[in-house]
């Protein structure tokens, strides 16, 4: 039997339950030894589920509870993989969020929930359908692989009209990156680069690496500049198509390493990187802000150079199609395009990871929390 696991790396966590893909990551034998006597999802009784909860600042736990049968129009999923959004979920783990704000404004089932402990969170889950509710045709879903915007856990109860069948030829491990790939695609669309422009991507975490890959395939590696201080991420960035990878220290010295940058995309979650993007984007250029800073203040220097730069700064958010594209694009079209990029990029094959047992979720988040980032 495959042990349910958490996959941790410098870029992400991936929870794998009930037969996730083997051989694509490295196991942590010491952590497995520590948790060998802890209940795992494979040991759950019929009708039980294991839930991951954020209970306080820097504190998560797993608990066992009964799961109800699917209601009308619902699906019951047995989780295969569930990936962590390391930027967003670290804010939740650290408590760096606006208390009592909506958990999400567009995802069904989250709009009525608020950000306050304890809470369940996550929105990148892939599972197999084990039961359907009234009004759902069993043959359309049962035993099929489905993606859902659902919290981390051994099972998920979701509305059938909010779930997506995973296209043939895409693994569960790749499919759970769908929201991350869509976010990267939305950032590229919002930046509106044209042929011949130079693009800098600040931060090579999960989203930054995917943005870099999409830009490289679309416009060529020579037009893509990545800014990253973590050497492991820098190396992955080169493999995913960055023609040039720059350590931020080179920018802080005042050297004009980045010249003629038409578009900058900031996805580091670090105000120093945002400042560097402002300072190193060419006059009349465009800066796309993809980071969520949560409750942290971002102190910036916006002096005379900025005042004269005619720089355009735009906030990008994946939940909605921007007005400029809404006449031709909708969420259905963008999801279709995103699945094609998932198939092309195969993110689980490029974002290396370390496997931890599921009960070590606390340790996995702590590793992300302490990772060196831009």
C-alpha positions as CSV (number, residue, x, y, z in Angstrom):
1,X,0.0,0.0,0.0
2,X,1.3,3.5,-0.8
3,X,1.6,5.6,2.3
4,X,-0.4,8.9,2.2
5,X,2.3,11.6,2.1
6,X,3.1,15.3,2.1
7,X,5.6,16.4,-0.5
8,X,7.7,19.4,0.6
9,X,10.3,21.4,-1.3
10,X,11.6,24.9,-1.7
11,X,8.6,25.6,-4.0
12,X,5.6,23.7,-2.8
13,X,4.0,21.0,-0.7
14,X,2.0,18.3,-2.3
15,X,-0.3,16.1,-0.3
16,X,-0.5,12.6,-1.9
17,X,-3.2,10.2,-0.5
18,X,-4.5,6.8,-1.5
19,X,-2.0,5.8,-4.2
20,X,-0.3,8.9,-5.4
21,X,2.4,8.6,-8.0
22,X,5.5,6.9,-6.8
23,X,9.1,7.5,-7.8
24,X,8.9,11.2,-8.7
25,X,10.1,12.5,-5.3
26,X,12.5,11.8,-2.5
27,X,11.2,10.3,0.8
28,X,12.3,11.5,4.2
29,X,13.0,8.3,6.1
30,X,13.5,10.0,9.5
31,X,10.1,11.7,9.3
32,X,8.5,8.4,8.2
33,X,10.0,6.7,11.3
34,X,8.7,9.4,13.6
35,X,5.1,9.0,12.4
36,X,4.9,5.3,11.7
37,X,2.4,4.8,14.6
38,X,0.2,7.7,13.6
39,X,-3.2,7.1,11.9
40,X,-3.1,7.6,8.2
41,X,-6.0,7.9,5.7
42,X,-5.6,4.2,4.6
43,X,-6.6,3.3,8.2
44,X,-9.8,5.3,8.3
45,X,-13.0,3.4,9.0
46,X,-15.9,3.5,6.6
47,X,-17.6,6.9,6.6
48,X,-14.6,8.6,8.1
49,X,-12.3,11.3,6.7
50,X,-9.1,13.0,7.7
51,X,-9.2,16.8,7.7
52,X,-6.3,19.3,7.8
53,X,-7.0,22.4,9.9
54,X,-5.2,25.7,10.5
55,X,-5.8,26.2,14.2
56,X,-3.6,29.1,15.1
57,X,-0.6,31.1,13.9
58,X,2.0,28.6,12.6
59,X,-0.1,25.6,13.8
60,X,-1.9,23.0,11.8
61,X,-3.4,19.6,12.8
62,X,-5.1,16.6,11.2
63,X,-8.3,15.3,12.8
64,X,-10.7,12.5,12.0
65,X,-14.4,13.2,11.4
66,X,-17.4,11.6,9.8
67,X,-18.1,12.6,6.2
68,X,-21.7,12.9,5.2
69,X,-23.0,11.2,2.0
70,X,-23.2,13.4,-1.1
71,X,-26.4,15.5,-1.3
72,X,-28.3,16.5,-4.4
73,X,-25.9,17.5,-7.2
74,X,-22.8,16.6,-5.2
75,X,-19.8,14.3,-5.6
76,X,-17.8,12.5,-2.9
77,X,-14.1,12.4,-3.8
78,X,-11.4,10.2,-2.3
79,X,-8.3,12.4,-2.5
80,X,-5.3,11.4,-4.6
81,X,-3.3,14.7,-4.6
82,X,-3.7,18.2,-3.2
83,X,-1.1,20.8,-3.8
84,X,-0.3,23.7,-1.4
85,X,-0.2,27.3,-2.7
86,X,3.0,28.1,-0.9
87,X,2.5,31.9,-1.2
88,X,-1.2,32.1,-0.2
89,X,-1.1,29.3,2.4
90,X,2.0,30.5,4.1
91,X,0.1,33.8,4.8
92,X,-2.7,31.6,6.4
93,X,-0.1,29.6,8.3
94,X,1.6,32.7,9.6
95,X,-1.6,34.5,10.4
96,X,-0.8,37.3,7.9
97,X,-4.3,37.8,6.6
98,X,-7.2,40.2,7.1
99,X,-9.3,38.6,9.8
100,X,-12.9,37.9,8.9
101,X,-12.4,38.7,5.2
102,X,-14.0,36.2,2.7
103,X,-12.1,33.0,2.3
104,X,-12.6,33.4,-1.5
105,X,-15.0,35.7,-3.4
106,X,-15.6,33.3,-6.4
107,X,-15.0,29.7,-5.4
108,X,-18.3,28.0,-4.5
109,X,-18.4,26.9,-0.9
110,X,-15.7,29.5,0.2
111,X,-17.5,32.7,-0.4
112,X,-19.6,32.2,2.8
113,X,-16.6,31.4,5.0
114,X,-14.3,33.9,6.6
115,X,-10.5,33.9,7.4
116,X,-10.4,33.2,11.1
117,X,-9.0,30.2,13.0
118,X,-9.7,27.4,13.0
119,X,-10.2,27.0,9.3
120,X,-9.8,24.4,6.5
121,X,-8.1,25.7,3.4
122,X,-6.8,24.6,0.1
123,X,-8.1,24.8,-3.5
124,X,-6.0,22.4,-5.6
125,X,-7.4,18.9,-5.0
126,X,-7.6,15.9,-7.3
127,X,-9.5,12.8,-6.3
128,X,-11.5,9.8,-7.6
129,X,-15.3,10.0,-7.4
130,X,-16.6,7.3,-5.0
131,X,-20.2,8.4,-4.8
132,X,-22.7,10.8,-6.3
133,X,-25.8,12.5,-5.1
134,X,-29.3,12.7,-6.5
135,X,-29.5,14.3,-9.9
136,X,-25.9,13.3,-10.9
137,X,-25.4,10.6,-13.5
138,X,-23.1,8.0,-11.9
139,X,-21.6,6.9,-15.2
140,X,-20.4,10.5,-15.8
141,X,-18.3,10.6,-12.7
142,X,-17.9,7.5,-10.6
143,X,-14.3,6.2,-10.5
144,X,-13.1,9.1,-12.6
145,X,-10.4,11.5,-11.8
146,X,-11.8,15.0,-10.9
147,X,-10.2,18.3,-10.0
148,X,-12.0,20.4,-7.4
149,X,-11.3,23.7,-5.5
150,X,-11.5,22.0,-2.1
151,X,-9.6,22.0,1.2
152,X,-6.9,19.5,2.0
153,X,-8.1,16.3,3.4
154,X,-8.6,12.6,2.7
155,X,-12.0,13.2,1.1
156,X,-13.9,16.1,-0.4
157,X,-17.6,16.8,-0.8
158,X,-18.1,19.1,-3.8
159,X,-20.8,20.3,-6.2
160,X,-20.7,18.4,-9.5
161,X,-21.1,21.7,-11.5
162,X,-18.0,23.1,-9.7
163,X,-15.7,20.1,-10.4
164,X,-13.8,19.3,-13.6
165,X,-13.0,15.9,-15.1
166,X,-9.2,15.6,-15.5
167,X,-8.5,15.3,-19.3
168,X,-7.0,12.0,-20.5
169,X,-3.3,11.8,-20.4
170,X,-2.9,14.2,-17.4
171,X,-1.8,12.6,-14.1
172,X,-3.3,13.5,-10.7
173,X,0.0,15.0,-9.7
174,X,0.0,17.3,-12.6
175,X,-3.7,18.1,-12.5
176,X,-3.6,19.5,-9.0
177,X,-1.4,22.3,-10.3
178,X,-4.3,23.6,-12.4
179,X,-4.9,26.7,-10.2
180,X,-1.2,27.6,-10.2
181,X,-0.9,27.2,-13.9
182,X,-4.1,29.3,-14.4
183,X,-2.6,32.0,-12.2
184,X,0.6,32.0,-14.2
185,X,-1.4,32.2,-17.5
186,X,-3.6,35.1,-16.1
187,X,-0.4,37.0,-15.1
188,X,1.0,36.6,-18.6
189,X,-2.3,37.7,-20.2
190,X,-2.5,40.7,-17.9
191,X,1.0,41.8,-18.8
192,X,0.1,41.7,-22.5
193,X,3.7,41.3,-23.8
194,X,4.2,41.7,-27.5
195,X,6.9,40.2,-29.8
196,X,10.3,41.8,-29.1
197,X,9.6,42.9,-25.6
198,X,11.9,42.0,-22.6
199,X,10.1,40.5,-19.6
200,X,11.5,40.2,-16.0
201,X,9.9,37.8,-13.5
202,X,10.7,38.6,-9.8
203,X,10.5,35.5,-7.7
204,X,10.9,31.9,-8.8
205,X,8.6,30.1,-6.5
206,X,5.9,27.9,-7.9
207,X,4.0,30.7,-9.7
208,X,7.1,32.5,-10.8
209,X,8.5,29.3,-12.4
210,X,5.3,28.6,-14.2
211,X,5.2,32.2,-15.5
212,X,8.7,31.9,-16.7
213,X,7.9,28.6,-18.5
214,X,4.9,30.1,-20.3
215,X,6.8,33.2,-21.3
216,X,9.8,31.2,-22.6
217,X,7.7,28.9,-24.7
218,X,5.7,31.8,-26.1
219,X,8.3,34.5,-26.7
220,X,11.7,32.7,-26.4
221,X,14.2,32.2,-23.5
222,X,16.3,35.2,-24.6
223,X,13.4,37.5,-23.8
224,X,12.8,36.2,-20.2
225,X,14.8,37.4,-17.2
226,X,14.3,35.8,-13.8
227,X,15.3,37.4,-10.5
228,X,15.9,34.9,-7.7
229,X,18.2,34.5,-4.8
230,X,17.6,30.8,-4.0
231,X,20.2,28.7,-6.0
232,X,17.9,25.7,-6.3
233,X,15.1,27.8,-7.7
234,X,17.5,29.6,-9.9
235,X,18.6,26.3,-11.4
236,X,15.0,25.1,-11.9
237,X,14.3,28.5,-13.5
238,X,17.0,27.9,-16.1
239,X,15.6,24.5,-16.9
240,X,12.1,25.9,-17.3
241,X,13.3,28.4,-19.8
242,X,14.7,31.6,-18.3
243,X,17.4,32.9,-20.6
244,X,18.9,34.9,-17.9
245,X,18.7,34.4,-14.1
246,X,19.9,37.3,-11.9
247,X,20.6,37.3,-8.1
248,X,18.8,40.3,-6.5
249,X,22.1,41.4,-4.9
250,X,23.3,42.5,-8.4
251,X,20.3,44.9,-8.5
252,X,20.9,46.3,-5.1
253,X,24.4,47.4,-6.0
254,X,22.8,49.9,-8.4
255,X,24.2,48.1,-11.4
256,X,22.0,48.3,-14.5
257,X,22.0,44.6,-15.0
258,X,18.4,44.7,-16.2
259,X,18.1,47.2,-19.0
260,X,15.3,47.8,-21.5
261,X,12.8,45.7,-19.4
262,X,9.4,46.5,-20.9
263,X,7.4,44.3,-18.6
264,X,8.0,43.2,-15.0
265,X,6.0,40.6,-13.2
266,X,6.3,40.5,-9.4
267,X,5.4,37.2,-7.7
268,X,7.8,37.1,-4.8
269,X,5.6,38.4,-2.0
270,X,8.6,40.5,-0.9
271,X,8.5,44.3,-0.9
272,X,12.2,44.6,-1.7
273,X,11.5,42.7,-4.9
274,X,8.6,45.0,-5.7
275,X,10.9,48.0,-5.2
276,X,13.5,46.4,-7.5
277,X,10.8,45.9,-10.1
278,X,9.8,49.5,-9.9
279,X,13.4,50.7,-10.1
280,X,14.4,48.4,-13.0
281,X,11.4,48.6,-15.4
282,X,12.0,50.9,-18.3
283,X,10.2,54.3,-18.5
284,X,6.6,53.8,-19.7
285,X,6.9,50.1,-19.0
286,X,4.4,47.9,-17.2
287,X,4.6,46.3,-13.8
288,X,2.2,43.5,-13.0
289,X,1.7,42.8,-9.3
290,X,0.7,39.2,-8.6
291,X,1.7,38.9,-5.0
292,X,-0.8,38.9,-2.1
293,X,0.9,40.7,0.8
294,X,-1.8,39.8,3.3
295,X,-1.7,42.1,6.4
296,X,1.9,43.0,5.9
297,X,2.7,46.6,5.0
298,X,4.9,47.2,1.9
299,X,7.2,50.2,2.3
300,X,8.3,51.6,-1.0
301,X,10.4,54.5,-2.2
302,X,8.5,56.4,-4.9
303,X,10.7,59.4,-5.5
304,X,11.4,61.6,-8.5
305,X,12.6,58.8,-10.7
306,X,9.4,56.9,-10.2
307,X,7.4,60.1,-10.7
308,X,9.0,60.7,-14.1
309,X,8.9,57.1,-15.2
310,X,5.3,57.0,-16.5
311,X,5.3,53.4,-15.2
312,X,2.0,51.5,-15.2
313,X,1.3,49.3,-12.2
314,X,-1.5,46.8,-12.4
315,X,-2.8,44.3,-9.9
316,X,-3.5,40.8,-11.3
317,X,-6.0,38.5,-9.7
318,X,-7.0,35.1,-11.3
319,X,-10.5,34.9,-9.9
320,X,-12.1,36.9,-12.7
321,X,-11.4,37.6,-16.4
322,X,-10.2,41.2,-16.8
323,X,-12.5,43.6,-18.5
324,X,-10.1,44.0,-21.5
325,X,-10.5,40.3,-22.3
326,X,-14.0,39.6,-21.2
327,X,-15.5,40.2,-24.7
328,X,-13.6,37.1,-26.0
329,X,-12.5,35.1,-23.0
330,X,-14.5,33.6,-20.1
331,X,-13.4,31.2,-17.3
332,X,-14.4,28.1,-19.4
333,X,-12.1,29.2,-22.2
334,X,-9.2,30.0,-19.9
335,X,-9.6,26.7,-18.0
336,X,-9.4,24.9,-21.4
337,X,-6.2,26.8,-22.2
338,X,-4.8,26.1,-18.8
339,X,-5.3,22.3,-19.1
340,X,-3.3,22.5,-22.4
341,X,-0.5,24.2,-20.5
342,X,-0.6,21.6,-17.7
343,X,-0.3,18.9,-20.3
344,X,2.7,20.7,-22.0
345,X,4.6,21.8,-18.8
346,X,3.9,18.7,-16.6
347,X,4.7,20.7,-13.5
348,X,5.1,17.8,-11.1
349,X,8.0,16.6,-13.2
350,X,10.0,19.8,-12.8
351,X,9.1,21.1,-9.3
352,X,11.3,18.7,-7.2
353,X,10.1,17.8,-3.8
354,X,10.7,15.8,-0.6
355,X,8.1,13.4,0.7
356,X,6.9,13.5,4.3
357,X,4.1,11.4,5.9
358,X,0.7,13.0,6.1
359,X,0.8,13.5,9.9
360,X,3.9,15.6,9.4
361,X,1.9,18.5,7.8
362,X,3.1,20.8,10.6
363,X,6.7,20.0,9.7
364,X,6.0,20.5,6.0
365,X,4.6,24.0,6.6
366,X,7.5,24.9,8.9
367,X,9.9,23.9,6.1
368,X,8.1,26.2,3.7
369,X,8.0,29.0,6.4
370,X,11.8,28.9,6.9
371,X,12.8,28.5,3.3
372,X,15.0,31.2,1.8
373,X,13.0,33.3,-0.6
374,X,13.4,36.4,-2.7
